[in-house]
Amino acid sequence: MRPHRTLSQLAASHDGAGVGIVVNCGAGPPVGRPGGMPGVVLRAALPAATVVELTDGEVLVDVLGRLADGGCRALGGAGGGG
């Protein structure tokens, strides 16, 4: 998923505070980048981020809405980019 827009007025979040990331668990580990599943890697790199791994039946737009309503200032997605 490519960024729709970038808001430059947001301060960088080096530990992931204020960031919500939705992970497509079915995507598996990145090709050619060993180190584990995306959710595990993201949690280790951004310990203050809210990382949600989609489960069967969950709707991406609903999960993103919950993250935004819960105070996340920046949203992202991982996995399944083809």
Buried (B, 14 or more C-beta within 10 A) or exposed (E): EEEEEEEEEEEEBEEBBBBBBBBBBEBEBBEEEEEEBBBBBBBEEBEEBBBBBBEEEEEEEEBBEBBEEEEBBBBBBBBBEE
